[in-house]
Amino acid sequence: MPNSPSTSIRRLALLLTLFGLFPTWAAWAQDDSGPPPAPTDLTATVKGANQVTLSWKHASPDGVLFEIQKKAGAGDFAPAGKIEGATTFPASGLTASTKYLFRVRSTKGD
């Protein structure tokens, strides 16, 4: 059975990724049936006593919905917000001198 064009593209993308060539294109050419790749390199920049700006990297953020969760102290993670197609998020309403953990996950956008 001959390869379909989309199968050939995925194989080419994998090959290019293995050799470190065109990583952004390789992520774009992935199969749309699964979830988008996870964001990487999450950082937080303090913007004031009660706000930070979260930033992360993503190979192809267009059309990807990012769900941000935060955890204060020893509590559980709770939703902090959602943003589509962007790789920054302003987290506000934080309490001074409180330890926060943030996590970001990618899902398919609308």
C-alpha positions, -999 to +999 in steps of 0.1 A: +000+000+000+016+033-010+022+060+016-004+088+018+010+124+015+003+131+051+022+099+062+052+110+041+051+145+056+051+130+092+080+108+083+099+137+068+092+158+098+105+130+121+136+127+100+142+164+101+137+165+138+161+137+144+188+157+126+179+189+144+167+207+112+135+228+110+121+220+144+093+245+140+082+230+107+084+195+121+060+205+149+036+220+124+036+189+103+026+166+131-006+145+130-036+166+142-054+135+158-035+138+191-029+166+216-005+194+207+030+192+222+036+204+257+049+239+263+085+241+276+108+265+295+081+281+318+094+312+335+078+339+357+088+376+357+077+397+387+056+427+376+046+440+410+038+430+445+008+410+434+015+400+398+038+380+376+039+374+339+043+337+329+062+329+297+068+296+279+080+282+246+058+263+222+067+251+187+035+262+171+012+282+194-014+292+167-047+275+174-035+260+207-053+267+239-031+270+270-046+262+304-028+278+333-030+264+368-016+278+401-010+263+435-005+284+466+016+270+494+006+234+502-028+236+485-040+220+453-036+232+418-066+254+407-074+270+373-057+304+369-069+311+334-068+302+297-052+319+267-052+309+230-024+313+206-001+332+229+029+322+250+026+347+279+000+351+306-004+378+333-011+361+367-025+387+391-042+388+424-013+370+441-006+374+478+028+388+488+052+364+506+033+333+494+050+305+475+032+298+442+037+270+417+023+274+381+019+248+354+008+252+318-007+226+295-016+227+259-049+215+244-066+220+211-082+254+207-116+261+193 
